[in-house]
Amino acid sequence: MLDNARYRHCKLLLDHAAAHGITLLFLPPYSPNLNLIERLWKFIKKDCLNGRYYPTHQQFQAAVLESLATINTRHQEALKATLTLNFQMFHNVQLLAA
């Protein structure tokens, strides 16, 4: 899953992916909510920062690393719904002018 940065559409990358049987899935423009890493960072931010204060950078860093280290154990169920490629799609939708 890739954003639409110009360099991700270069012929070298596209040819390399095709040669190795890799299907590239490009996200629509202006859609960070569809990017899985953005959703993971949002989850980590909520887990580490939600109403918490860390007096030192080291304590903050330790909290982030702890959250990342427990993704497959403590956070596994919560992330199943967050990190999925199942999205509601809308096709042929007419937008109303304001």
Backbone bond lengths (Angstrom), bond angles and torsions (degrees), N, CA, C in turn:
res aa  C-N    CA-C-N  psi(-1)  N-CA   C-N-CA  omega(-1)  CA-C   N-CA-C  phi
1 M - - - 1.435 - - 1.526 106.88 -
2 L 1.316 116.01 123.52 1.457 121.16 -174.06 1.522 110.93 -128.93
3 D 1.324 115.22 149.44 1.453 117.91 170.67 1.528 107.40 -77.58
4 N 1.300 117.03 178.96 1.458 120.40 -175.55 1.518 113.29 -97.11
5 A 1.323 116.55 32.36 1.460 119.10 175.34 1.527 108.58 -58.03
6 R 1.301 115.54 140.66 1.467 121.20 -174.01 1.537 112.26 -55.29
7 Y 1.330 116.61 -41.17 1.465 119.61 -177.34 1.522 112.68 -67.30
8 R 1.319 118.75 -16.65 1.467 120.77 177.93 1.532 111.89 -78.47
9 H 1.318 116.82 -9.60 1.462 121.35 179.49 1.531 112.01 -104.63
10 C 1.324 117.45 10.05 1.466 119.20 -177.60 1.530 109.88 -69.29
11 K 1.303 115.34 150.05 1.462 122.05 -176.18 1.525 111.67 -58.71
12 L 1.313 117.71 -39.61 1.465 121.53 -179.33 1.531 110.86 -58.73
13 L 1.328 116.69 -46.85 1.464 120.76 -179.91 1.527 110.96 -66.82
14 L 1.319 117.07 -45.23 1.465 120.70 -179.12 1.527 111.06 -62.51
15 D 1.333 116.86 -42.35 1.465 120.68 178.58 1.528 111.48 -65.85
16 H 1.324 116.47 -41.34 1.468 120.93 179.73 1.534 110.48 -63.07
17 A 1.317 116.44 -44.63 1.466 120.43 179.22 1.528 110.36 -62.50
18 A 1.323 117.03 -45.61 1.465 120.83 -179.80 1.529 111.22 -62.71
19 A 1.325 117.14 -40.37 1.462 121.20 -179.33 1.525 112.28 -64.83
20 H 1.325 116.72 -26.04 1.462 120.95 -179.12 1.527 112.72 -103.77
21 G 1.331 116.76 10.98 1.461 120.72 177.43 1.514 114.10 69.74
22 I 1.325 116.41 27.26 1.465 121.30 -178.99 1.523 109.08 -96.87
23 T 1.310 115.91 126.00 1.457 121.04 175.48 1.520 108.28 -92.73
24 L 1.307 116.23 122.34 1.459 120.99 179.27 1.523 109.09 -90.77
25 L 1.303 115.92 128.52 1.460 122.04 179.01 1.520 107.39 -110.72
26 F 1.331 116.42 111.55 1.461 121.37 -178.41 1.522 110.07 -93.93
27 L 1.309 115.23 133.80 1.456 121.17 177.54 1.523 109.92 -77.57
28 P 1.318 117.46 150.44 1.463 119.20 174.93 1.532 109.97 -66.43
29 P 1.336 117.32 156.39 1.467 119.54 178.05 1.532 111.46 -61.49
30 Y 1.309 115.70 150.07 1.468 123.03 175.64 1.529 112.38 56.10
31 S 1.318 116.54 45.94 1.463 119.35 -178.99 1.528 111.71 -136.11
32 P 1.327 117.95 59.88 1.465 118.87 179.34 1.523 112.44 -63.11
33 N 1.333 117.24 -22.36 1.460 120.09 178.99 1.527 111.96 -65.38
34 L 1.327 117.80 -20.16 1.459 120.97 178.34 1.523 112.44 -89.40
35 N 1.315 117.20 -12.72 1.454 121.80 -178.39 1.528 108.88 -81.07
36 L 1.323 116.37 119.22 1.462 120.51 -175.27 1.526 112.91 -59.52
37 I 1.325 118.46 -37.16 1.464 119.28 -178.57 1.528 110.69 -67.41
38 E 1.324 117.27 -33.45 1.467 119.95 177.21 1.526 110.40 -65.18
39 R 1.328 116.32 -38.60 1.469 119.41 178.15 1.523 111.28 -69.80
40 L 1.328 116.65 -35.53 1.462 119.38 176.58 1.522 110.46 -64.77
41 W 1.343 117.81 -45.01 1.469 120.30 179.28 1.525 110.78 -63.24
42 K 1.323 117.49 -37.41 1.469 120.36 177.45 1.529 110.15 -62.43
43 F 1.328 116.41 -41.74 1.457 121.01 178.57 1.529 110.66 -63.95
44 I 1.329 116.86 -46.27 1.466 121.32 -179.78 1.527 110.02 -62.55
45 K 1.320 116.38 -42.20 1.470 120.51 179.04 1.527 110.42 -60.41
46 K 1.325 116.42 -44.97 1.462 119.93 179.37 1.527 110.61 -64.43
47 D 1.319 116.69 -41.54 1.463 121.07 -178.83 1.524 111.56 -65.63
48 C 1.316 117.11 -38.15 1.471 120.84 -174.08 1.523 114.05 -93.23
49 L 1.321 117.70 -31.78 1.460 119.96 -170.67 1.519 115.08 -108.92
50 N 1.291 118.45 -12.46 1.460 121.52 -174.16 1.534 111.37 -58.98
51 G 1.326 116.20 94.66 1.463 121.48 178.17 1.520 114.29 71.85
52 R 1.311 117.53 22.07 1.464 120.69 -178.19 1.523 110.75 -116.67
53 Y 1.313 114.22 150.43 1.462 121.09 175.63 1.519 108.11 -125.98
54 Y 1.307 116.17 133.74 1.458 121.78 177.19 1.524 107.87 -115.38
55 P 1.313 117.72 116.84 1.462 120.16 -176.66 1.527 113.88 -66.02
56 T 1.325 117.12 -24.08 1.462 118.89 -179.19 1.525 110.15 -129.29
57 H 1.315 114.15 157.14 1.465 119.96 177.04 1.529 110.28 -63.07
58 Q 1.318 117.07 -36.35 1.463 121.07 -179.54 1.531 111.06 -62.61
59 Q 1.325 117.70 -39.49 1.467 120.59 178.47 1.529 110.78 -67.89
60 F 1.319 116.04 -40.28 1.463 120.32 177.21 1.531 110.13 -62.94
61 Q 1.322 116.25 -46.93 1.459 121.17 -179.98 1.530 110.60 -61.00
62 A 1.312 117.24 -41.34 1.467 120.90 178.87 1.528 110.87 -62.85
63 A 1.329 117.51 -38.96 1.466 120.94 178.86 1.526 110.93 -65.25
64 V 1.327 117.09 -42.21 1.466 120.81 178.63 1.525 110.08 -64.83
65 L 1.315 116.98 -45.82 1.464 120.53 179.88 1.529 111.56 -63.69
66 E 1.322 117.15 -37.62 1.472 121.16 177.02 1.525 110.47 -63.84
67 S 1.322 116.21 -43.37 1.458 120.31 178.99 1.527 110.68 -62.79
68 L 1.322 116.75 -44.19 1.466 120.46 178.35 1.526 111.68 -65.45
69 A 1.321 116.88 -37.56 1.466 121.01 -178.00 1.524 112.34 -68.93
70 T 1.324 117.35 -23.26 1.465 120.33 -176.69 1.533 112.69 -104.99
71 I 1.322 116.65 17.72 1.466 120.33 -179.88 1.527 111.09 -59.11
72 N 1.319 117.41 -44.51 1.466 120.60 -176.32 1.517 113.92 -82.13
73 T 1.312 118.04 -3.86 1.463 120.12 -179.80 1.527 109.98 -119.10
74 R 1.303 116.80 -79.19 1.464 121.44 -174.75 1.531 112.64 -65.05
75 H 1.326 117.96 -35.90 1.465 121.39 -174.39 1.524 114.05 -100.34
76 Q 1.298 117.81 2.53 1.463 120.79 -171.64 1.532 112.96 -56.28
77 E 1.301 118.34 -48.11 1.469 120.71 -177.83 1.526 111.81 -66.18
78 A 1.323 116.69 -42.47 1.468 119.89 -179.38 1.525 111.41 -64.50
79 L 1.314 116.88 -34.80 1.461 120.21 -177.32 1.523 113.44 -80.58
80 K 1.313 118.11 -17.80 1.467 119.95 178.97 1.525 111.14 -57.51
81 A 1.308 116.68 -41.68 1.463 120.36 -179.54 1.524 111.93 -81.07
82 T 1.317 116.95 -27.61 1.462 121.00 -176.77 1.520 112.52 -79.35
83 L 1.315 117.13 -42.20 1.465 121.54 -175.69 1.520 110.41 -103.30
84 T 1.301 115.70 73.04 1.454 121.47 -179.83 1.521 109.70 -132.07
85 L 1.302 116.41 155.88 1.463 120.68 176.87 1.527 111.23 -96.47
86 N 1.311 117.57 8.34 1.463 120.73 178.94 1.525 109.35 -85.52
87 F 1.312 115.84 107.43 1.450 121.61 -179.72 1.516 109.16 -123.01
88 Q 1.301 115.65 149.97 1.455 119.56 173.92 1.520 107.43 -77.91
89 M 1.310 116.29 125.15 1.453 121.34 -177.93 1.523 109.52 -106.42
90 F 1.303 116.12 141.94 1.453 122.39 176.89 1.521 107.93 -118.79
91 H 1.311 116.69 119.67 1.456 121.24 -179.11 1.524 109.32 -113.34
92 N 1.305 116.27 144.73 1.465 122.96 176.73 1.528 112.09 53.70
93 V 1.303 116.01 47.87 1.456 121.39 -179.68 1.518 108.71 -96.76
94 Q 1.309 116.10 130.50 1.458 120.05 176.61 1.519 108.64 -92.02
95 L 1.312 115.75 131.25 1.453 120.70 178.70 1.520 109.23 -90.07
96 L 1.304 115.31 140.12 1.454 120.11 178.24 1.516 109.38 -87.89
97 A 1.302 116.79 133.74 1.465 120.83 177.71 1.519 108.95 -76.29
98 A 1.313 115.87 140.68 1.471 120.32 -179.01 1.503 110.99 -78.27
